[in-house]
Amino acid sequence: MFCPNCGKKVNDIDNFCKFCGYDLRDDRAEVYTEPSAIYNENTPVERQIFKDFGEVKTETEPVHTKDVLQVNEDEEIVVYEIKKHYMALFWPCVFSPIFIAYFWIFYVNIPSLLGFIIALIVLMPIVYPVLRYFSDRSVITTQSLHIRQGVFSIEDICVPFGKIHLVRIRRSFIGRFVNYGHLIIEKENSDKEIVYRYIQDPEDVEFILRNPKAYIDEYFRQEDDFNQ
């Protein structure tokens, strides 16, 4: 399809010409396009993430760069997954040799109820962080930040971009060296901080949450270029 105003090529599903801003809706109203021809299904990774977060819809129409932050509430699309850093497994790696040494040297030779309780206490710092590493999920969509964390008591958090008051990254010396940090979010009219620990590329996450519109526009611009 070509823009009737400037003559440049545009997508069949664009509402406005990205070169001159001409309104294409009236011209396209006379031409019927098969919906299946313009529908771009979410990637498998995005579909799986949506399934993990039940409150985010999976079946949505494609959203394009011009009105990326003006989508309806049921049209959220995942644009970034916040991944856990392997340093979340640091303490399990530290305590594992201690647990193995205790189990084989003391508990096997002298089994007792007290020894079993001590074994469970030593085992807890190993098992729980590993479970958190695989169970915690966090994504950034076109409208908000979604966090799901916990093992026995799962906490689901959804923070719209407009409700984010402050974004901070807490990093140790080791965190700066191996590129991980803890994401801290402060919501409007709330004194409680939201903390999501051990994330990869914390500076990238901080930039996206501080400039969501710029990142989402660029995300869909790249998607459009790839589809063309």
C-alpha positions in Angstrom: 0.0 0.0 0.0 1.2 3.5 -0.9 0.3 6.8 0.8 -2.0 8.8 -1.5 -0.5 12.0 -0.1 3.3 11.5 -0.4 3.4 8.3 -2.4 5.7 6.4 -0.1 5.1 2.8 0.9 3.4 2.1 4.2 2.0 -0.9 5.9 -1.6 -2.0 5.1 -2.6 -1.8 8.7 -1.2 1.7 9.5 -3.7 4.3 10.5 -1.4 7.2 9.6 1.5 7.6 7.2 4.7 7.4 9.1 6.4 9.8 6.7 3.8 12.7 6.3 1.2 11.9 8.9 -1.7 11.5 6.4 -4.8 9.8 7.7 -5.1 6.5 5.9 -8.2 5.2 7.6 -10.7 6.7 5.1 -8.7 5.4 2.1 -8.5 1.9 3.6 -12.2 1.7 4.5 -13.1 0.9 0.9 -10.6 -2.0 0.8 -11.3 -5.1 2.8 -8.3 -7.0 4.1 -8.5 -10.6 5.5 -7.9 -10.3 9.2 -5.6 -13.4 9.2 -3.4 -11.6 6.7 -2.6 -8.7 9.1 -2.5 -10.5 12.4 0.9 -11.2 13.8 0.8 -13.8 16.6 2.8 -13.3 19.7 6.1 -15.1 19.9 6.2 -18.4 21.8 8.2 -16.8 24.6 5.6 -14.0 25.0 2.7 -16.5 24.9 4.4 -18.5 27.7 5.0 -15.4 29.8 1.3 -14.3 29.3 0.2 -17.7 30.5 2.3 -17.3 33.7 0.6 -13.9 34.3 -3.1 -14.7 34.2 -4.1 -11.0 34.4 -2.4 -10.2 31.1 -4.3 -11.1 27.9 -2.7 -13.4 25.4 -4.9 -13.0 22.4 -4.7 -9.4 21.2 -4.6 -7.5 18.0 -1.1 -6.1 16.9 -0.2 -2.7 18.4 1.9 -0.4 16.2 4.3 2.4 17.0 2.1 5.4 16.4 -0.4 4.7 19.3 1.7 2.3 21.3 0.7 3.7 24.7 -3.0 4.3 23.7 -4.0 0.6 23.6 -7.1 -0.7 25.5 -6.7 -2.4 28.8 -7.1 -5.8 27.3 -4.3 -5.3 24.7 -1.2 -5.6 26.8 1.8 -7.1 25.0 5.1 -8.1 26.6 8.0 -6.0 25.3 10.7 -7.0 27.8 11.3 -9.9 30.2 13.4 -9.1 33.3 15.6 -12.1 33.8 17.2 -13.3 37.0 20.9 -13.3 37.4 22.9 -16.4 38.2 24.2 -14.7 41.4 20.8 -15.5 42.9 22.3 -19.0 43.3 25.3 -17.7 45.2 24.2 -18.8 48.7 23.1 -22.2 47.6 26.5 -22.8 46.1 28.1 -21.7 49.4 25.9 -23.8 51.6 25.9 -26.9 49.5 29.4 -28.1 50.5 28.6 -27.4 54.1 25.4 -29.4 53.9 27.1 -32.4 52.2 29.9 -32.4 54.7 27.6 -32.3 57.7 25.3 -34.9 56.2 28.1 -37.4 55.6 30.3 -36.8 58.5 27.8 -36.3 61.3 24.2 -37.2 60.5 24.9 -40.5 58.7 27.2 -41.7 61.6 25.1 -40.3 64.4 21.4 -40.1 63.3 19.2 -38.3 65.7 16.1 -36.0 65.7 18.3 -33.0 66.6 20.7 -33.9 63.8 17.7 -34.1 61.3 16.5 -30.6 62.4 20.0 -29.1 62.0 20.2 -30.7 58.5 16.9 -29.0 57.5 18.1 -25.7 58.8 21.3 -26.0 56.7 19.3 -27.2 53.7 16.8 -24.3 53.7 19.3 -21.6 52.4 20.1 -24.0 49.6 16.6 -25.1 48.4 14.6 -21.8 48.8 16.8 -19.6 46.6 16.9 -22.2 43.9 13.1 -22.4 44.0 12.9 -18.6 43.8 15.3 -18.5 40.9 12.9 -20.7 38.8 9.6 -19.4 40.1 10.0 -15.6 40.1 9.0 -13.9 36.9 8.8 -10.3 35.9 7.9 -8.6 32.6 7.4 -5.2 31.2 4.3 -4.8 28.9 3.0 -1.9 26.9 1.2 -0.6 29.9 2.8 -1.7 33.2 5.3 -3.7 35.2 4.2 -7.1 36.2 6.1 -9.0 39.0 5.3 -12.5 40.4 7.5 -13.7 43.2 7.5 -16.2 46.0 7.3 -20.0 46.5 4.9 -20.9 49.3 3.1 -17.5 49.3 3.1 -16.1 45.8 2.8 -12.3 45.4 1.4 -10.8 42.2 2.2 -7.2 41.6 1.0 -5.0 38.7 2.2 -1.4 38.6 1.0 0.8 35.7 3.7 3.2 34.3 1.7 6.2 35.5 1.7 4.9 39.1 5.5 4.4 39.3 6.9 7.3 41.4 10.5 6.3 41.6 12.8 3.6 40.1 16.1 2.7 41.8 18.8 0.1 41.3 20.8 -1.1 44.3 24.1 -2.6 43.3 27.0 -3.9 45.3 30.6 -3.9 44.2 30.3 -7.4 43.0 27.0 -6.5 41.3 28.8 -3.8 39.3 31.5 -6.3 38.4 29.2 -9.1 37.2 26.3 -6.9 36.1 23.4 -7.6 38.5 21.4 -5.6 40.9 18.1 -5.3 42.9 15.2 -3.4 41.3 13.4 -1.1 43.8 10.1 0.5 42.8 8.2 3.1 44.7 4.5 3.6 43.9 2.5 6.8 44.1 0.7 7.3 47.4 2.5 4.3 49.0 5.3 4.1 51.5 6.0 0.4 50.7 8.8 -0.4 48.3 8.6 -3.2 45.8 11.9 -5.0 45.6 12.8 -7.5 42.9 16.2 -9.1 43.5 19.1 -10.3 41.4 18.2 -9.0 38.0 20.3 -9.1 34.8 21.2 -5.8 33.0 19.8 -3.6 35.8 20.7 -0.4 33.9 18.7 -1.4 30.9 15.7 -2.2 33.1 16.0 1.1 34.9 16.2 3.0 31.5 13.0 1.2 30.2 11.0 2.0 33.3 12.1 5.6 33.3 11.4 6.0 29.6 8.7 3.4 28.7 7.2 5.3 25.7 10.6 5.7 24.0 11.5 2.0 24.5 8.1 0.7 23.4 8.0 2.9 20.3 11.4 1.6 19.3 10.4 -2.0 20.1 7.4 -1.9 17.7 9.4 0.1 15.1 11.9 -2.8 15.0 9.0 -5.3 14.8 7.5 -3.5 11.9 10.9 -3.3 10.1 11.4 -7.1 10.7 7.9 -7.9 9.4 8.5 -5.9 6.3 
